[in-house]
C-alpha cells in the first residue's frame, strides 16, 4: 500500500540513490586539478548526454512487452553476438562497481565506528557487503522503501555539510584553471552520473503510472548533478589545493575532526543505495536474460565481488577510472544502438518518444567513442 500511494517518490529515490555513489568522492580532487568551472562544464555537458541515455533506455523498455535488462534487449534487437558483448560489458561494469563500493564502504564504516571498535577496514568491508547482500536478497520493495528514507537522509546530510562548510568557502579556491588537465574530470563525472541500471527498477516501481516515469528519470538525473555541484563547491572551496583524493580527510584542518563523521555518514548513504540497486539489477540479468534460478542468480551477483575483494583487488580509484570511461562508454553506445533498433522494431507503443532522438544518438556515439579512444591513448602515453 505504501509503495502504491508513493510510487513517484520511491522511484525518484531509487534513481537518485543509485546515481549518487562512490564517484562523488573523486570529483572535488579532479576539479582541484583542472578547475572548478571545468567541472561545472562537464556536469552540464556530460549530464545532458547521460540524461539522453537514461531516457533512451526508458524508451527501449516502454517499447518492449517483455521485461529484460540491457543484455536481454541487446539480444532481442541486435542479435546473439550483441548479447555476448553486452554480457561482458555489464559484468565488468557491475562487478567492478560492486567491488569499488565494498572497498570504500568499509573505509567509511571504519571512520564511523572505529572510535568504539578499532577493527581493520577489511572487517568493515565484509560487514558492508553482508548488509548490501541482505538488501539484494530481500528484493525490490524492501530496497525501494529503504532507499526512500536513506536518500532523504542523504539529502539532509548533504545540506548539513553545505551549512557547516559554506561559510568557509574561499572564492580564490574556485578560480583556478589548468588547461593541461582539462580532460581529467571526464571519466570521474561520467561514472558518477551514469544510472541506467536504475531505470528498469523505476519502471517496475511505477507500473500503472507509466506516464510519470519520464519525470522520475529526468529529476533522478538532475538532482545528483546538483548534489555533486554543491559537494564540490564546499569541499574545493574550503580545502582548495589541499583537497584529498577521497574529499573528506582534506577538510579536517579547516572544519575539524567532526566533519569525518558527517562525511562518512554521507558516504555510506550514497554508496549503500547504489550497491543494493546495482546488485538487484545484476541478479535480474541472470534471472530474466539467462533464465537462471533466483538463488543461483543471487549467488552469482554477490559472490564475485566478494571473491575479487578477498583476492586483494582494493584500489578503488583505478577501478572507477576504468569503469567510467571504458565500461560506461561501451554500455552507453550499446544502449544507443538498441534504442535506434527498438524505434523500428519495438512491439508496443511507448508512453513517450524522445524528440531529436536520432541526432542525440549520433552525438552520443561520437562522444563516448572519443572518450574511450582518449583513455587508451592516455594509458599508452
C-alpha positions in Angstrom: 0.0 0.0 0.0 2.8 2.4 0.8 4.5 1.7 -2.5 1.2 2.2 -4.3 0.5 5.6 -2.8 4.0 6.9 -3.2 5.3 5.4 -6.4 6.8 8.5 -7.8 8.7 9.3 -4.6 10.0 5.8 -4.3 11.0 5.7 -8.0 12.8 9.1 -7.6 14.6 7.9 -4.5 15.7 4.8 -6.3 17.1 6.8 -9.2 18.9 9.3 -7.0 20.1 6.7 -4.6 21.6 4.7 -7.4 23.3 7.5 -9.3 24.9 9.1 -6.2 27.6 6.7 -5.4 31.3 6.3 -4.8 32.2 8.6 -7.7 31.2 11.7 -5.9 34.2 11.5 -3.6 36.6 11.7 -6.6 35.0 14.8 -8.1 36.5 17.5 -5.8 40.0 16.2 -6.2 39.6 16.1 -10.0 38.3 19.7 -10.0 41.1 20.8 -7.8 43.5 19.7 -10.6 41.6 21.1 -13.6 39.5 23.9 -12.1 36.1 24.2 -10.5 34.3 25.7 -13.6 35.8 22.9 -15.8 33.9 20.6 -13.6 30.7 22.7 -13.9 31.0 22.5 -17.6 31.3 18.7 -17.5 28.4 18.3 -15.1 26.2 20.2 -17.6 27.7 18.8 -20.8 28.0 15.1 -19.8 24.8 15.4 -17.8 22.8 16.2 -20.9 24.2 13.1 -22.7 23.7 10.9 -19.6 20.1 12.1 -19.4 19.6 11.2 -23.0 21.0 7.7 -22.3 18.6 7.3 -19.4 15.6 8.4 -21.4 16.6 6.3 -24.4 16.9 3.2 -22.1 13.4 4.1 -20.7 12.0 4.3 -24.2 13.5 0.9 -25.1 11.8 -0.6 -22.0 8.5 1.1 -22.9 8.6 -0.2 -26.5 9.1 -3.8 -25.4 6.5 -6.1 -24.0 8.9 -8.5 -22.2 10.9 -7.4 -19.2 14.7 -7.5 -19.7 17.9 -5.8 -18.8 20.5 -4.4 -21.2 21.7 -8.0 -22.1 18.2 -9.1 -23.0 17.4 -6.0 -25.0 20.7 -6.4 -26.9 19.8 -10.0 -27.7 16.3 -9.0 -28.9 17.2 -6.1 -31.0 20.8 -6.6 -32.1 21.3 -10.4 -32.1 23.2 -13.1 -30.1 26.6 -11.5 -30.8 25.5 -8.3 -29.2 24.1 -10.2 -26.3 27.5 -11.7 -25.6 29.2 -8.3 -25.9 26.6 -6.7 -23.6 27.0 -9.5 -21.1 30.7 -8.9 -21.0 30.3 -5.1 -20.6 27.6 -5.5 -18.0 29.6 -8.0 -15.9 32.7 -5.9 -16.0 30.8 -2.7 -15.2 28.6 -4.2 -12.5 31.1 -6.3 -10.7 33.7 -3.6 -10.8 31.3 -1.1 -9.3 30.2 -3.5 -6.6 33.8 -4.2 -5.8 34.5 -0.4 -5.5 31.5 0.0 -3.2 32.7 -2.8 -0.9 36.2 -1.2 -0.7 35.2 2.3 0.1 32.1 1.3 2.1 34.4 -0.5 4.5 36.6 2.7 4.9 33.5 4.8 5.7 32.1 2.3 8.2 35.6 2.3 9.8 35.6 6.1 10.1 32.2 6.0 11.8 32.6 3.1 14.2 36.4 2.8 14.8 36.2 5.0 17.9 34.2 2.2 19.6 35.6 -0.8 17.7 39.1 -0.5 16.4 38.9 -3.0 13.7 40.7 -3.1 10.3 38.9 -1.8 7.2 38.9 -5.4 5.9 36.3 -6.3 8.6 34.2 -3.3 7.9 34.2 -4.0 4.2 32.9 -7.5 4.9 30.1 -6.1 7.1 29.2 -3.6 4.4 29.0 -6.4 1.9 26.8 -8.5 4.2 24.3 -5.7 4.7 24.2 -5.0 1.0 23.8 -8.6 0.1 20.9 -9.0 2.6 19.1 -6.0 0.9 19.6 -7.6 -2.5 18.2 -10.9 -1.3 15.1 -9.3 0.2 14.1 -7.7 -3.2 12.7 -4.6 -4.8 10.1 -3.5 -2.3 12.5 -3.6 0.6 15.1 -1.8 -1.4 12.7 0.9 -2.6 11.4 1.5 0.9 14.9 1.7 2.4 16.2 3.9 -0.4 13.3 6.4 0.1 14.4 7.0 3.7 18.1 6.7 3.0 18.0 9.1 0.1 16.0 11.6 2.2 18.7 11.3 4.9 21.4 11.6 2.3 20.0 14.9 1.2 19.8 16.1 4.8 23.4 15.2 5.5 24.4 16.9 2.2 22.6 20.1 3.4 24.3 19.8 6.8 27.7 19.6 5.2 27.0 22.6 3.0 25.8 24.5 6.0 28.9 23.5 8.0 31.4 24.4 5.3 29.6 27.0 3.3 30.9 29.9 5.3 34.5 28.7 4.8 34.4 28.7 1.0 37.1 30.9 -0.4 36.5 32.3 -3.9 40.1 32.0 -4.9 39.9 28.2 -4.5 37.2 28.1 -7.2 39.0 30.2 -9.8 42.0 28.0 -10.6 42.4 26.5 -14.0 44.9 24.1 -15.6 44.3 23.5 -19.3 46.7 20.5 -19.3 44.3 18.7 -17.0 41.1 19.8 -18.8 40.0 16.2 -19.5 40.8 14.8 -16.1 37.2 15.1 -14.7 35.6 13.4 -17.7 35.8 9.8 -16.6 35.0 10.5 -13.0 31.9 12.6 -13.7 30.7 10.2 -16.4 31.0 7.3 -13.9 29.3 9.5 -11.2 26.3 10.5 -13.3 25.6 7.2 -15.0 22.5 5.5 -13.6 20.9 3.4 -16.4 20.9 0.4 -14.0 18.1 2.1 -12.0 15.8 2.7 -15.0 14.3 -0.8 -15.1 13.7 -0.6 -11.4 12.0 2.7 -11.7 9.8 1.2 -14.4 8.9 -1.7 -12.1 8.0 0.6 -9.2 5.8 2.7 -11.4 3.7 0.0 -13.1 0.3 1.5 -13.8 1.7 5.1 -13.9 3.9 4.9 -16.9 3.2 8.5 -18.0 5.0 9.7 -14.9 8.2 7.6 -15.4 9.9 10.2 -17.6 9.6 12.8 -14.9 11.1 10.5 -12.3 14.0 9.7 -14.6 14.7 13.3 -15.5 14.7 14.6 -11.9 16.5 11.5 -10.9 19.4 12.5 -13.2 19.3 16.3 -12.4 19.2 16.0 -8.6 22.5 14.0 -8.4 24.2 16.6 -10.7 23.1 19.4 -8.3 24.4 17.3 -5.3 27.7 16.9 -7.0 27.9 20.6 -7.7 27.2 21.5 -4.0 29.6 18.9 -2.7 32.4 20.0 -5.0 31.7 23.7 -4.2 32.0 23.1 -0.5 35.0 20.7 -0.5 37.1 22.5 -3.1 36.0 26.0 -1.9 37.2 25.1 1.7 40.2 22.9 1.2 41.5 24.3 -2.2 44.9 22.8 -3.1 44.7 20.6 0.0 41.7 18.7 -1.4 42.4 15.0 -0.7 41.7 12.2 -3.2 38.6 11.0 -1.2 37.5 14.5 -0.4 36.8 14.1 3.3 40.1 13.9 5.0 41.3 17.2 3.4 38.6 19.1 5.2 39.8 18.2 8.7 42.3 21.1 9.1 39.6 23.5 8.1 36.4 22.2 9.6 37.7 19.9 12.4 37.5 16.2 13.1 33.7 16.1 13.4 33.5 16.5 9.6 34.8 12.9 9.3 31.7 11.6 10.9 29.4 13.7 8.7 31.3 12.9 5.6 31.4 9.2 6.4 27.7 9.0 7.1 27.1 10.8 3.7 29.4 8.3 2.1 27.6 5.2 3.5 24.2 6.6 2.4 25.5 7.4 -1.1 27.2 4.0 -1.6 24.7 1.6 0.1 21.8 2.7 -2.1 23.8 2.3 -5.2 25.1 -1.1 -4.1 21.7 -2.5 -3.5 20.1 -1.4 -6.8 23.1 -2.4 -8.8 23.2 -5.9 -7.2 19.5 -6.3 -7.6 19.8 -5.4 -11.3 22.6 -7.9 -11.8 20.6 -10.6 -10.2 17.8 -9.9 -12.6 20.1 -10.1 -15.6 20.8 -13.7 -14.6 17.2 -14.4 -13.9 15.5 -12.6 -16.9 18.2 -12.7 -19.6 19.9 -16.0 -18.8 16.9 -17.8 -17.3 18.8 -18.9 -14.1 17.0 -19.7 -10.8 16.6 -17.0 -8.2 19.0 -18.3 -5.6 21.7 -19.1 -8.2 21.3 -15.6 -9.7 21.7 -14.1 -6.2 24.8 -16.1 -5.5 26.4 -15.1 -8.9 25.5 -11.4 -8.3 27.0 -11.2 -4.8 29.8 -13.9 -4.7 32.0 -12.5 -7.5 32.7 -9.0 -5.9 33.4 -10.7 -2.6 35.9 -13.1 -4.2 37.6 -10.3 -6.0 37.9 -8.3 -2.8 39.3 -11.3 -0.9 41.8 -11.8 -3.7 43.3 -8.4 -3.0 41.7 -6.0 -5.6 41.3 -3.0 -3.3 42.4 0.1 -5.3 39.0 1.7 -6.0 40.4 4.8 -7.7 41.9 2.7 -10.5 38.7 0.6 -10.7 36.3 3.5 -11.1 38.6 5.2 -13.6 38.5 2.3 -15.9 34.7 1.7 -15.4 33.8 5.3 -16.1 35.4 5.8 -19.4 35.6 2.3 -21.0 32.8 0.2 -19.5 30.5 3.1 -19.1 31.2 4.3 -22.6 30.6 0.9 -24.2 27.4 0.5 -22.1 26.1 3.8 -23.4 27.0 3.1 -27.0 25.2 -0.3 -26.8 22.2 1.4 -25.3 22.1 3.9 -28.2 22.3 1.2 -30.8 19.5 -0.8 -29.1 17.4 2.4 -28.9 17.7 3.0 -32.6 16.7 -0.5 -33.5 13.8 -0.5 -30.9 12.3 2.6 -32.5 11.8 0.5 -35.7 11.1 -2.9 -34.2 9.5 -2.3 -30.8 6.4 -4.3 -30.1 4.4 -1.8 -28.1 3.6 1.9 -28.4 5.6 3.8 -25.7 4.1 6.4 -23.4 6.6 9.0 -24.7 9.2 9.3 -27.5 12.3 11.4 -27.5 12.5 14.4 -29.8 15.5 14.6 -32.0 16.4 11.1 -30.8 18.5 10.1 -33.8 20.5 13.3 -33.7 21.3 12.9 -30.0 22.1 9.2 -30.7 24.7 10.1 -33.2 26.3 12.7 -31.0 26.3 10.3 -28.0 28.1 7.6 -30.0 30.7 10.1 -31.1 31.2 11.5 -27.6 31.6 8.1 -25.9 33.8 6.7 -28.7 36.2 9.6 -28.4 36.3 9.2 -24.7 37.3 5.5 -25.0 39.9 6.3 -27.6 41.3 9.1 -25.5 41.5 6.9 -22.4 43.5 4.2 -24.3 45.8 6.9 -25.8 46.3 8.3 -22.3 47.2 4.8 -20.9 49.7 4.2 -23.8 51.2 7.6 -23.4 
